[in-house]
């Protein structure tokens, strides 16, 4: 299942990288956007500044609210994706001077929010994202069988 694989990979990544929750934003569509700092030191006084944005989307909730999906199709989608789908985007800057680290993180954060917050807050975003991930998984399965 896609979601289980994503969460398993996330657990492995957390083992190797340190995540610090910076902010949780309640979106207009009822979802929560979590912003993490997973910056790490590269060498000397140089850093890789990394901002990760995540939204956990409950499959049943967003599809049933829509009312256009039958119970059978919701169950089929859940069978392929699991209970939740993880939306994640990462923004990175490499070889940042240690003295500029916080400023660069804020800059990356501001650019991300200014360019994507309206899109992520859209009422249709959760449903469309779940259906997109479902189509991708079905298409991927068809290549393997």
Chimera marker file (.cmm) of the C-alpha trace (Angstrom):
<marker_set name="trace">
<marker id="1" x="0.000" y="0.000" z="0.000" r="1" g="1" b="0" radius="0.5"/>
<marker id="2" x="1.234" y="3.440" z="-0.937" r="1" g="1" b="0" radius="0.5"/>
<marker id="3" x="0.505" y="5.135" z="2.387" r="1" g="1" b="0" radius="0.5"/>
<marker id="4" x="2.101" y="2.372" z="4.444" r="1" g="1" b="0" radius="0.5"/>
<marker id="5" x="5.190" y="2.571" z="2.225" r="1" g="1" b="0" radius="0.5"/>
<marker id="6" x="5.312" y="6.357" z="2.563" r="1" g="1" b="0" radius="0.5"/>
<marker id="7" x="5.011" y="6.165" z="6.343" r="1" g="1" b="0" radius="0.5"/>
<marker id="8" x="7.644" y="3.389" z="6.516" r="1" g="1" b="0" radius="0.5"/>
<marker id="9" x="10.035" y="5.471" z="4.421" r="1" g="1" b="0" radius="0.5"/>
<marker id="10" x="9.259" y="8.489" z="6.590" r="1" g="1" b="0" radius="0.5"/>
<marker id="11" x="10.160" y="6.500" z="9.713" r="1" g="1" b="0" radius="0.5"/>
<marker id="12" x="13.493" y="5.523" z="8.142" r="1" g="1" b="0" radius="0.5"/>
<marker id="13" x="14.189" y="9.108" z="7.134" r="1" g="1" b="0" radius="0.5"/>
<marker id="14" x="13.393" y="10.291" z="10.676" r="1" g="1" b="0" radius="0.5"/>
<marker id="15" x="15.935" y="7.785" z="11.973" r="1" g="1" b="0" radius="0.5"/>
<marker id="16" x="18.665" y="9.425" z="9.944" r="1" g="1" b="0" radius="0.5"/>
<marker id="17" x="17.469" y="13.035" z="9.891" r="1" g="1" b="0" radius="0.5"/>
<marker id="18" x="16.249" y="15.264" z="12.664" r="1" g="1" b="0" radius="0.5"/>
<marker id="19" x="12.844" y="16.863" z="12.129" r="1" g="1" b="0" radius="0.5"/>
<marker id="20" x="11.710" y="19.873" z="14.078" r="1" g="1" b="0" radius="0.5"/>
<marker id="21" x="8.071" y="20.930" z="13.818" r="1" g="1" b="0" radius="0.5"/>
<marker id="22" x="8.135" y="24.666" z="13.149" r="1" g="1" b="0" radius="0.5"/>
<marker id="23" x="4.497" y="25.477" z="12.558" r="1" g="1" b="0" radius="0.5"/>
<marker id="24" x="1.061" y="23.926" z="12.087" r="1" g="1" b="0" radius="0.5"/>
<marker id="25" x="-1.362" y="25.840" z="9.881" r="1" g="1" b="0" radius="0.5"/>
<marker id="26" x="-5.080" y="25.079" z="9.835" r="1" g="1" b="0" radius="0.5"/>
<marker id="27" x="-6.152" y="25.357" z="6.210" r="1" g="1" b="0" radius="0.5"/>
<marker id="28" x="-9.541" y="26.637" z="5.040" r="1" g="1" b="0" radius="0.5"/>
<marker id="29" x="-10.393" y="23.185" z="3.660" r="1" g="1" b="0" radius="0.5"/>
<marker id="30" x="-10.077" y="21.556" z="7.097" r="1" g="1" b="0" radius="0.5"/>
<marker id="31" x="-6.637" y="20.029" z="6.545" r="1" g="1" b="0" radius="0.5"/>
<marker id="32" x="-3.529" y="20.808" z="8.622" r="1" g="1" b="0" radius="0.5"/>
<marker id="33" x="-0.258" y="21.848" z="7.025" r="1" g="1" b="0" radius="0.5"/>
<marker id="34" x="2.785" y="20.960" z="9.122" r="1" g="1" b="0" radius="0.5"/>
<marker id="35" x="6.071" y="22.732" z="8.445" r="1" g="1" b="0" radius="0.5"/>
<marker id="36" x="9.271" y="20.995" z="9.545" r="1" g="1" b="0" radius="0.5"/>
<marker id="37" x="12.888" y="22.100" z="9.656" r="1" g="1" b="0" radius="0.5"/>
<marker id="38" x="15.214" y="19.212" z="8.855" r="1" g="1" b="0" radius="0.5"/>
<marker id="39" x="18.310" y="21.290" z="8.175" r="1" g="1" b="0" radius="0.5"/>
<marker id="40" x="21.649" y="19.647" z="8.789" r="1" g="1" b="0" radius="0.5"/>
<marker id="41" x="25.277" y="20.580" z="8.946" r="1" g="1" b="0" radius="0.5"/>
<marker id="42" x="27.290" y="19.583" z="5.880" r="1" g="1" b="0" radius="0.5"/>
<marker id="43" x="30.891" y="20.564" z="6.543" r="1" g="1" b="0" radius="0.5"/>
<marker id="44" x="32.571" y="23.241" z="8.616" r="1" g="1" b="0" radius="0.5"/>
<marker id="45" x="30.158" y="26.150" z="8.888" r="1" g="1" b="0" radius="0.5"/>
<marker id="46" x="28.066" y="25.074" z="5.873" r="1" g="1" b="0" radius="0.5"/>
<marker id="47" x="24.499" y="23.813" z="6.145" r="1" g="1" b="0" radius="0.5"/>
<marker id="48" x="21.827" y="22.244" z="4.011" r="1" g="1" b="0" radius="0.5"/>
<marker id="49" x="18.711" y="24.195" z="4.918" r="1" g="1" b="0" radius="0.5"/>
<marker id="50" x="15.646" y="21.994" z="4.433" r="1" g="1" b="0" radius="0.5"/>
<marker id="51" x="11.997" y="22.870" z="4.893" r="1" g="1" b="0" radius="0.5"/>
<marker id="52" x="9.436" y="20.067" z="4.623" r="1" g="1" b="0" radius="0.5"/>
<marker id="53" x="5.707" y="20.712" z="4.274" r="1" g="1" b="0" radius="0.5"/>
<marker id="54" x="3.295" y="17.863" z="5.017" r="1" g="1" b="0" radius="0.5"/>
<marker id="55" x="-0.434" y="17.291" z="5.010" r="1" g="1" b="0" radius="0.5"/>
<marker id="56" x="-2.007" y="13.981" z="6.082" r="1" g="1" b="0" radius="0.5"/>
<marker id="57" x="-5.174" y="13.531" z="4.050" r="1" g="1" b="0" radius="0.5"/>
<marker id="58" x="-7.770" y="11.050" z="5.385" r="1" g="1" b="0" radius="0.5"/>
<marker id="59" x="-9.028" y="9.210" z="2.294" r="1" g="1" b="0" radius="0.5"/>
<marker id="60" x="-12.557" y="8.341" z="3.461" r="1" g="1" b="0" radius="0.5"/>
<marker id="61" x="-13.224" y="11.758" z="4.947" r="1" g="1" b="0" radius="0.5"/>
<marker id="62" x="-12.405" y="13.760" z="1.825" r="1" g="1" b="0" radius="0.5"/>
<marker id="63" x="-14.120" y="11.378" z="-0.598" r="1" g="1" b="0" radius="0.5"/>
<marker id="64" x="-17.298" y="10.917" z="1.454" r="1" g="1" b="0" radius="0.5"/>
<marker id="65" x="-17.637" y="14.683" z="2.024" r="1" g="1" b="0" radius="0.5"/>
<marker id="66" x="-17.573" y="15.098" z="-1.741" r="1" g="1" b="0" radius="0.5"/>
<marker id="67" x="-20.614" y="12.846" z="-2.144" r="1" g="1" b="0" radius="0.5"/>
<marker id="68" x="-19.717" y="11.954" z="-5.737" r="1" g="1" b="0" radius="0.5"/>
<marker id="69" x="-17.897" y="8.735" z="-4.870" r="1" g="1" b="0" radius="0.5"/>
<marker id="70" x="-19.863" y="5.563" z="-4.187" r="1" g="1" b="0" radius="0.5"/>
<marker id="71" x="-19.051" y="3.592" z="-1.045" r="1" g="1" b="0" radius="0.5"/>
<marker id="72" x="-17.602" y="0.849" z="-3.266" r="1" g="1" b="0" radius="0.5"/>
<marker id="73" x="-15.241" y="3.230" z="-5.052" r="1" g="1" b="0" radius="0.5"/>
<marker id="74" x="-14.138" y="4.764" z="-1.730" r="1" g="1" b="0" radius="0.5"/>
<marker id="75" x="-13.355" y="1.270" z="-0.429" r="1" g="1" b="0" radius="0.5"/>
<marker id="76" x="-11.420" y="0.441" z="-3.612" r="1" g="1" b="0" radius="0.5"/>
<marker id="77" x="-9.385" y="3.639" z="-3.292" r="1" g="1" b="0" radius="0.5"/>
<marker id="78" x="-8.687" y="2.874" z="0.392" r="1" g="1" b="0" radius="0.5"/>
<marker id="79" x="-7.595" y="-0.649" z="-0.552" r="1" g="1" b="0" radius="0.5"/>
<marker id="80" x="-4.979" y="0.820" z="-2.905" r="1" g="1" b="0" radius="0.5"/>
<marker id="81" x="-3.894" y="3.877" z="-0.856" r="1" g="1" b="0" radius="0.5"/>
<marker id="82" x="-4.721" y="3.000" z="2.736" r="1" g="1" b="0" radius="0.5"/>
<marker id="83" x="-6.503" y="5.195" z="5.263" r="1" g="1" b="0" radius="0.5"/>
<marker id="84" x="-4.372" y="8.301" z="4.695" r="1" g="1" b="0" radius="0.5"/>
<marker id="85" x="-2.354" y="9.868" z="1.912" r="1" g="1" b="0" radius="0.5"/>
<marker id="86" x="0.673" y="11.980" z="2.705" r="1" g="1" b="0" radius="0.5"/>
<marker id="87" x="1.245" y="15.162" z="0.717" r="1" g="1" b="0" radius="0.5"/>
<marker id="88" x="4.853" y="16.272" z="1.087" r="1" g="1" b="0" radius="0.5"/>
<marker id="89" x="7.009" y="18.912" z="-0.512" r="1" g="1" b="0" radius="0.5"/>
<marker id="90" x="10.601" y="19.683" z="0.318" r="1" g="1" b="0" radius="0.5"/>
<marker id="91" x="12.565" y="22.869" z="-0.310" r="1" g="1" b="0" radius="0.5"/>
<marker id="92" x="16.338" y="22.911" z="0.109" r="1" g="1" b="0" radius="0.5"/>
<marker id="93" x="19.241" y="25.294" z="-0.092" r="1" g="1" b="0" radius="0.5"/>
<marker id="94" x="22.746" y="23.879" z="0.061" r="1" g="1" b="0" radius="0.5"/>
<marker id="95" x="26.047" y="25.272" z="1.342" r="1" g="1" b="0" radius="0.5"/>
<marker id="96" x="24.398" y="27.981" z="3.422" r="1" g="1" b="0" radius="0.5"/>
<marker id="97" x="26.671" y="29.816" z="5.832" r="1" g="1" b="0" radius="0.5"/>
<marker id="98" x="25.806" y="29.011" z="9.450" r="1" g="1" b="0" radius="0.5"/>
<marker id="99" x="25.192" y="32.696" z="10.206" r="1" g="1" b="0" radius="0.5"/>
<marker id="100" x="22.585" y="32.865" z="7.400" r="1" g="1" b="0" radius="0.5"/>
<marker id="101" x="20.822" y="29.597" z="8.235" r="1" g="1" b="0" radius="0.5"/>
<marker id="102" x="17.786" y="31.045" z="10.050" r="1" g="1" b="0" radius="0.5"/>
<marker id="103" x="17.311" y="33.857" z="7.526" r="1" g="1" b="0" radius="0.5"/>
<marker id="104" x="17.460" y="31.437" z="4.596" r="1" g="1" b="0" radius="0.5"/>
<marker id="105" x="14.980" y="29.074" z="6.268" r="1" g="1" b="0" radius="0.5"/>
<marker id="106" x="12.535" y="31.950" z="6.781" r="1" g="1" b="0" radius="0.5"/>
<marker id="107" x="13.008" y="32.981" z="3.151" r="1" g="1" b="0" radius="0.5"/>
<marker id="108" x="12.333" y="29.427" z="1.888" r="1" g="1" b="0" radius="0.5"/>
<marker id="109" x="9.302" y="29.183" z="4.201" r="1" g="1" b="0" radius="0.5"/>
<marker id="110" x="7.875" y="32.537" z="3.028" r="1" g="1" b="0" radius="0.5"/>
<marker id="111" x="8.357" y="31.692" z="-0.651" r="1" g="1" b="0" radius="0.5"/>
<marker id="112" x="6.670" y="28.315" z="-0.164" r="1" g="1" b="0" radius="0.5"/>
<marker id="113" x="3.663" y="29.794" z="1.643" r="1" g="1" b="0" radius="0.5"/>
<marker id="114" x="3.289" y="32.677" z="-0.818" r="1" g="1" b="0" radius="0.5"/>
<marker id="115" x="3.340" y="30.325" z="-3.797" r="1" g="1" b="0" radius="0.5"/>
<marker id="116" x="1.299" y="27.358" z="-2.504" r="1" g="1" b="0" radius="0.5"/>
<marker id="117" x="-0.934" y="28.275" z="0.446" r="1" g="1" b="0" radius="0.5"/>
<marker id="118" x="-3.898" y="29.261" z="-1.728" r="1" g="1" b="0" radius="0.5"/>
<marker id="119" x="-3.594" y="26.017" z="-3.711" r="1" g="1" b="0" radius="0.5"/>
<marker id="120" x="-3.295" y="23.825" z="-0.601" r="1" g="1" b="0" radius="0.5"/>
<marker id="121" x="-6.235" y="25.633" z="1.055" r="1" g="1" b="0" radius="0.5"/>
<marker id="122" x="-8.538" y="25.090" z="-1.911" r="1" g="1" b="0" radius="0.5"/>
<marker id="123" x="-11.634" y="23.073" z="-0.997" r="1" g="1" b="0" radius="0.5"/>
<marker id="124" x="-10.942" y="20.659" z="-3.878" r="1" g="1" b="0" radius="0.5"/>
<marker id="125" x="-7.245" y="20.055" z="-3.113" r="1" g="1" b="0" radius="0.5"/>
<marker id="126" x="-7.586" y="17.047" z="-0.730" r="1" g="1" b="0" radius="0.5"/>
<marker id="127" x="-9.970" y="15.138" z="-3.016" r="1" g="1" b="0" radius="0.5"/>
<marker id="128" x="-7.980" y="15.883" z="-6.164" r="1" g="1" b="0" radius="0.5"/>
<marker id="129" x="-4.717" y="14.882" z="-4.521" r="1" g="1" b="0" radius="0.5"/>
<marker id="130" x="-6.158" y="11.572" z="-3.268" r="1" g="1" b="0" radius="0.5"/>
<marker id="131" x="-7.593" y="10.780" z="-6.719" r="1" g="1" b="0" radius="0.5"/>
<marker id="132" x="-4.291" y="11.721" z="-8.388" r="1" g="1" b="0" radius="0.5"/>
<marker id="133" x="-2.360" y="9.373" z="-6.090" r="1" g="1" b="0" radius="0.5"/>
<marker id="134" x="-4.913" y="6.628" z="-6.736" r="1" g="1" b="0" radius="0.5"/>
<marker id="135" x="-4.546" y="6.992" z="-10.525" r="1" g="1" b="0" radius="0.5"/>
<marker id="136" x="-0.735" y="6.951" z="-10.195" r="1" g="1" b="0" radius="0.5"/>
<marker id="137" x="-0.827" y="3.735" z="-8.134" r="1" g="1" b="0" radius="0.5"/>
<marker id="138" x="-3.261" y="2.015" z="-10.499" r="1" g="1" b="0" radius="0.5"/>
<marker id="139" x="-1.138" y="3.047" z="-13.478" r="1" g="1" b="0" radius="0.5"/>
<marker id="140" x="2.038" y="1.872" z="-11.757" r="1" g="1" b="0" radius="0.5"/>
<marker id="141" x="0.417" y="-1.483" z="-10.952" r="1" g="1" b="0" radius="0.5"/>
<marker id="142" x="-0.599" y="-1.916" z="-14.583" r="1" g="1" b="0" radius="0.5"/>
<marker id="143" x="3.066" y="-1.582" z="-15.615" r="1" g="1" b="0" radius="0.5"/>
<marker id="144" x="4.095" y="-4.333" z="-13.224" r="1" g="1" b="0" radius="0.5"/>
<marker id="145" x="1.387" y="-6.837" z="-14.201" r="1" g="1" b="0" radius="0.5"/>
<link id1="1" id2="2" r="1" g="1" b="0" radius="0.2"/>
<link id1="2" id2="3" r="1" g="1" b="0" radius="0.2"/>
<link id1="3" id2="4" r="1" g="1" b="0" radius="0.2"/>
<link id1="4" id2="5" r="1" g="1" b="0" radius="0.2"/>
<link id1="5" id2="6" r="1" g="1" b="0" radius="0.2"/>
<link id1="6" id2="7" r="1" g="1" b="0" radius="0.2"/>
<link id1="7" id2="8" r="1" g="1" b="0" radius="0.2"/>
<link id1="8" id2="9" r="1" g="1" b="0" radius="0.2"/>
<link id1="9" id2="10" r="1" g="1" b="0" radius="0.2"/>
<link id1="10" id2="11" r="1" g="1" b="0" radius="0.2"/>
<link id1="11" id2="12" r="1" g="1" b="0" radius="0.2"/>
<link id1="12" id2="13" r="1" g="1" b="0" radius="0.2"/>
<link id1="13" id2="14" r="1" g="1" b="0" radius="0.2"/>
<link id1="14" id2="15" r="1" g="1" b="0" radius="0.2"/>
<link id1="15" id2="16" r="1" g="1" b="0" radius="0.2"/>
<link id1="16" id2="17" r="1" g="1" b="0" radius="0.2"/>
<link id1="17" id2="18" r="1" g="1" b="0" radius="0.2"/>
<link id1="18" id2="19" r="1" g="1" b="0" radius="0.2"/>
<link id1="19" id2="20" r="1" g="1" b="0" radius="0.2"/>
<link id1="20" id2="21" r="1" g="1" b="0" radius="0.2"/>
<link id1="21" id2="22" r="1" g="1" b="0" radius="0.2"/>
<link id1="22" id2="23" r="1" g="1" b="0" radius="0.2"/>
<link id1="23" id2="24" r="1" g="1" b="0" radius="0.2"/>
<link id1="24" id2="25" r="1" g="1" b="0" radius="0.2"/>
<link id1="25" id2="26" r="1" g="1" b="0" radius="0.2"/>
<link id1="26" id2="27" r="1" g="1" b="0" radius="0.2"/>
<link id1="27" id2="28" r="1" g="1" b="0" radius="0.2"/>
<link id1="28" id2="29" r="1" g="1" b="0" radius="0.2"/>
<link id1="29" id2="30" r="1" g="1" b="0" radius="0.2"/>
<link id1="30" id2="31" r="1" g="1" b="0" radius="0.2"/>
<link id1="31" id2="32" r="1" g="1" b="0" radius="0.2"/>
<link id1="32" id2="33" r="1" g="1" b="0" radius="0.2"/>
<link id1="33" id2="34" r="1" g="1" b="0" radius="0.2"/>
<link id1="34" id2="35" r="1" g="1" b="0" radius="0.2"/>
<link id1="35" id2="36" r="1" g="1" b="0" radius="0.2"/>
<link id1="36" id2="37" r="1" g="1" b="0" radius="0.2"/>
<link id1="37" id2="38" r="1" g="1" b="0" radius="0.2"/>
<link id1="38" id2="39" r="1" g="1" b="0" radius="0.2"/>
<link id1="39" id2="40" r="1" g="1" b="0" radius="0.2"/>
<link id1="40" id2="41" r="1" g="1" b="0" radius="0.2"/>
<link id1="41" id2="42" r="1" g="1" b="0" radius="0.2"/>
<link id1="42" id2="43" r="1" g="1" b="0" radius="0.2"/>
<link id1="43" id2="44" r="1" g="1" b="0" radius="0.2"/>
<link id1="44" id2="45" r="1" g="1" b="0" radius="0.2"/>
<link id1="45" id2="46" r="1" g="1" b="0" radius="0.2"/>
<link id1="46" id2="47" r="1" g="1" b="0" radius="0.2"/>
<link id1="47" id2="48" r="1" g="1" b="0" radius="0.2"/>
<link id1="48" id2="49" r="1" g="1" b="0" radius="0.2"/>
<link id1="49" id2="50" r="1" g="1" b="0" radius="0.2"/>
<link id1="50" id2="51" r="1" g="1" b="0" radius="0.2"/>
<link id1="51" id2="52" r="1" g="1" b="0" radius="0.2"/>
<link id1="52" id2="53" r="1" g="1" b="0" radius="0.2"/>
<link id1="53" id2="54" r="1" g="1" b="0" radius="0.2"/>
<link id1="54" id2="55" r="1" g="1" b="0" radius="0.2"/>
<link id1="55" id2="56" r="1" g="1" b="0" radius="0.2"/>
<link id1="56" id2="57" r="1" g="1" b="0" radius="0.2"/>
<link id1="57" id2="58" r="1" g="1" b="0" radius="0.2"/>
<link id1="58" id2="59" r="1" g="1" b="0" radius="0.2"/>
<link id1="59" id2="60" r="1" g="1" b="0" radius="0.2"/>
<link id1="60" id2="61" r="1" g="1" b="0" radius="0.2"/>
<link id1="61" id2="62" r="1" g="1" b="0" radius="0.2"/>
<link id1="62" id2="63" r="1" g="1" b="0" radius="0.2"/>
<link id1="63" id2="64" r="1" g="1" b="0" radius="0.2"/>
<link id1="64" id2="65" r="1" g="1" b="0" radius="0.2"/>
<link id1="65" id2="66" r="1" g="1" b="0" radius="0.2"/>
<link id1="66" id2="67" r="1" g="1" b="0" radius="0.2"/>
<link id1="67" id2="68" r="1" g="1" b="0" radius="0.2"/>
<link id1="68" id2="69" r="1" g="1" b="0" radius="0.2"/>
<link id1="69" id2="70" r="1" g="1" b="0" radius="0.2"/>
<link id1="70" id2="71" r="1" g="1" b="0" radius="0.2"/>
<link id1="71" id2="72" r="1" g="1" b="0" radius="0.2"/>
<link id1="72" id2="73" r="1" g="1" b="0" radius="0.2"/>
<link id1="73" id2="74" r="1" g="1" b="0" radius="0.2"/>
<link id1="74" id2="75" r="1" g="1" b="0" radius="0.2"/>
<link id1="75" id2="76" r="1" g="1" b="0" radius="0.2"/>
<link id1="76" id2="77" r="1" g="1" b="0" radius="0.2"/>
<link id1="77" id2="78" r="1" g="1" b="0" radius="0.2"/>
<link id1="78" id2="79" r="1" g="1" b="0" radius="0.2"/>
<link id1="79" id2="80" r="1" g="1" b="0" radius="0.2"/>
<link id1="80" id2="81" r="1" g="1" b="0" radius="0.2"/>
<link id1="81" id2="82" r="1" g="1" b="0" radius="0.2"/>
<link id1="82" id2="83" r="1" g="1" b="0" radius="0.2"/>
<link id1="83" id2="84" r="1" g="1" b="0" radius="0.2"/>
<link id1="84" id2="85" r="1" g="1" b="0" radius="0.2"/>
<link id1="85" id2="86" r="1" g="1" b="0" radius="0.2"/>
<link id1="86" id2="87" r="1" g="1" b="0" radius="0.2"/>
<link id1="87" id2="88" r="1" g="1" b="0" radius="0.2"/>
<link id1="88" id2="89" r="1" g="1" b="0" radius="0.2"/>
<link id1="89" id2="90" r="1" g="1" b="0" radius="0.2"/>
<link id1="90" id2="91" r="1" g="1" b="0" radius="0.2"/>
<link id1="91" id2="92" r="1" g="1" b="0" radius="0.2"/>
<link id1="92" id2="93" r="1" g="1" b="0" radius="0.2"/>
<link id1="93" id2="94" r="1" g="1" b="0" radius="0.2"/>
<link id1="94" id2="95" r="1" g="1" b="0" radius="0.2"/>
<link id1="95" id2="96" r="1" g="1" b="0" radius="0.2"/>
<link id1="96" id2="97" r="1" g="1" b="0" radius="0.2"/>
<link id1="97" id2="98" r="1" g="1" b="0" radius="0.2"/>
<link id1="98" id2="99" r="1" g="1" b="0" radius="0.2"/>
<link id1="99" id2="100" r="1" g="1" b="0" radius="0.2"/>
<link id1="100" id2="101" r="1" g="1" b="0" radius="0.2"/>
<link id1="101" id2="102" r="1" g="1" b="0" radius="0.2"/>
<link id1="102" id2="103" r="1" g="1" b="0" radius="0.2"/>
<link id1="103" id2="104" r="1" g="1" b="0" radius="0.2"/>
<link id1="104" id2="105" r="1" g="1" b="0" radius="0.2"/>
<link id1="105" id2="106" r="1" g="1" b="0" radius="0.2"/>
<link id1="106" id2="107" r="1" g="1" b="0" radius="0.2"/>
<link id1="107" id2="108" r="1" g="1" b="0" radius="0.2"/>
<link id1="108" id2="109" r="1" g="1" b="0" radius="0.2"/>
<link id1="109" id2="110" r="1" g="1" b="0" radius="0.2"/>
<link id1="110" id2="111" r="1" g="1" b="0" radius="0.2"/>
<link id1="111" id2="112" r="1" g="1" b="0" radius="0.2"/>
<link id1="112" id2="113" r="1" g="1" b="0" radius="0.2"/>
<link id1="113" id2="114" r="1" g="1" b="0" radius="0.2"/>
<link id1="114" id2="115" r="1" g="1" b="0" radius="0.2"/>
<link id1="115" id2="116" r="1" g="1" b="0" radius="0.2"/>
<link id1="116" id2="117" r="1" g="1" b="0" radius="0.2"/>
<link id1="117" id2="118" r="1" g="1" b="0" radius="0.2"/>
<link id1="118" id2="119" r="1" g="1" b="0" radius="0.2"/>
<link id1="119" id2="120" r="1" g="1" b="0" radius="0.2"/>
<link id1="120" id2="121" r="1" g="1" b="0" radius="0.2"/>
<link id1="121" id2="122" r="1" g="1" b="0" radius="0.2"/>
<link id1="122" id2="123" r="1" g="1" b="0" radius="0.2"/>
<link id1="123" id2="124" r="1" g="1" b="0" radius="0.2"/>
<link id1="124" id2="125" r="1" g="1" b="0" radius="0.2"/>
<link id1="125" id2="126" r="1" g="1" b="0" radius="0.2"/>
<link id1="126" id2="127" r="1" g="1" b="0" radius="0.2"/>
<link id1="127" id2="128" r="1" g="1" b="0" radius="0.2"/>
<link id1="128" id2="129" r="1" g="1" b="0" radius="0.2"/>
<link id1="129" id2="130" r="1" g="1" b="0" radius="0.2"/>
<link id1="130" id2="131" r="1" g="1" b="0" radius="0.2"/>
<link id1="131" id2="132" r="1" g="1" b="0" radius="0.2"/>
<link id1="132" id2="133" r="1" g="1" b="0" radius="0.2"/>
<link id1="133" id2="134" r="1" g="1" b="0" radius="0.2"/>
<link id1="134" id2="135" r="1" g="1" b="0" radius="0.2"/>
<link id1="135" id2="136" r="1" g="1" b="0" radius="0.2"/>
<link id1="136" id2="137" r="1" g="1" b="0" radius="0.2"/>
<link id1="137" id2="138" r="1" g="1" b="0" radius="0.2"/>
<link id1="138" id2="139" r="1" g="1" b="0" radius="0.2"/>
<link id1="139" id2="140" r="1" g="1" b="0" radius="0.2"/>
<link id1="140" id2="141" r="1" g="1" b="0" radius="0.2"/>
<link id1="141" id2="142" r="1" g="1" b="0" radius="0.2"/>
<link id1="142" id2="143" r="1" g="1" b="0" radius="0.2"/>
<link id1="143" id2="144" r="1" g="1" b="0" radius="0.2"/>
<link id1="144" id2="145" r="1" g="1" b="0" radius="0.2"/>
</marker_set>
